[in-house]
Amino acid sequence: MIENRGQQHVKGEKILIVDDDLHMRIFMSTLFKTNGLNAIASKDGKEGIAEARKSAPSLIVLDLMMPGKGGIKMYQQLKTDEKLKNIPIVILSGVNTKTFFHSLNLLSAGSKEPLPEPEAYMEKPPKPEELLGRVQALLKKCKTTNPEHHHS
């Protein structure tokens, strides 16, 4: 049983899940929905960006290794878009942290401003309680530091 003491503060928040793996999308959607959050899932970066613009989620869980517009490209788009750059992102990936930060530095090298680091980084497969805990903590933190970003 997953404990949810602080859950009432983050009930109903919209979480966008971007992952090309159907099982991961189902796993995360179910995890978030059973804990009072709204989950929307997209299967790639292109769909994910469109969905983020349309539904203004409170948080995005993003898989890095995806075909097409990969997760790292979507991350770059999110963090350089005025309307989307303040949405907290939890990066979920099969690549280890060091490899990810190396890619981030390479991307930043070509841009005017370096890309900010994600709010959280987790290696796949995530433990359900860790993922949920990380998401809930970020939603709470975001609510207290940036209340105007959240519409109920």
N, C-alpha and C positions, 0 to 999 in steps of 0.2 A: 504494500500500500504506500502510495506516495503522499507525503504529508504536505498540506497546503495552508500553512498558517496565514501567510500574507496575501492569500489569493483574492480576497474581496477587493483589493485595490486595483487589480489588473483584469477583473472579469470583463469579458466582452471585447477586449482589445483585439484588433485585427493583426494577424501574423501572416505574412506572405512567405510561403515556402517555395524555393526555387531549386529543383533537383531533377535530373534526368532519370533517376531511378524510381520507378513506380512504387516499389516496396518501401523506399525511404519516404516518399511523399505520403503514402498511406499511414506508415508508422508515425510520422510527425503530426499529420492532420488529426489522427486519432488521439495521440497524446495531448495535443493542445485542446481539442474539442472536449475531451473528457475532463479537462481541468478548467472549463469555463471560458476558453479563449476562442475567437473566431479564426479559423484557418482557411487560407486560400492557397491553392497550389498551382505552380506553373512548371512546365517541363524543360524550359531552357531560358537562356538570358534574354532573348528577344521578347518572348512571351512575358517573362518576368518584369522587364522594364515597362512594357505596356500596362501590365497589371498594377505595378507600383504607381504609375501616373494616374491610372483610373481610380484605384481604391484607396490611395494614401494610407498604407498600412502603418501601424505603430512600431513594427519591427519586421525585419527581413531575415530569414534563415537562408543562407545562400551556399549551395554546393559549388566548389571551385572547378572540379573536373567534369565539364559538360561539353558535348559536341556543339558545333555551330558557334554561336556567340558564347564562348565559355564564361564561367563564373567570374574569372578575373577581369574580363572585359566588362561584364555587367557591373562589377564592383567599381570599376573606373568610371563608368557612366553615372552610377548612383552618386558617387562622391564628387562629381564635377557638375551635377545638376542642381541649380539653386533651390528648386522645390523639393528635391529628394535627399540632398546631402546630409540633412540632420536626422534622418531615420536611422536608428541603431541597427547594425548588421552583425549577425552571428555567422561567421564563416565556418562551414562544415566541410571537411575534406579528408580525402585519403592521403593527401600529401602532408608531410610533417611540417611543423611550424617554420623551421628554418628555410625550407624550400619555398614556402609561401612568401615569407618576408623578402626573400631574394627576388622573386618575381615582382613583388610590389615595388621594390627599389628600382628594378629595371624599367617598369612602367613609369615610375615617377621621374626617372632620368630624362625622359622625353617630354615631360610636361612642364608648364610654367611654374606650377606649385606642386610640391611633393604631395602624393596621396596620403591622407591620414590612415592610421592603422584602424582595423575593424574594432568594434567595441568588444568583441569576443571571438576567439578562435578555438574550435574543437575538432579533434581528429575523429574520423569515422571508424567504426560505428559508435555513435555517442550512447552513453548510458542514459536511459529515459529520465531518471531523477536529476542527473547532472544537467542535461539539456533544458529540462523544464525549469530547474532552479536558476540557471543562467538567464533564460528568457524572462522569467518573472522578476528577477533582480534588476535587469536592464529596463524593463517596463516601469518598475517602481522608481528607479533612478531618473529615468527620462521624464516621468510625470512630475517629479519634484523640481527638476532643473529646467524643464521646458514645458510648462503646463499648457501654453497656447497651441502646442503642436497636436494635442489630443482632442478630438471631438468625439462625443459619445454617440 
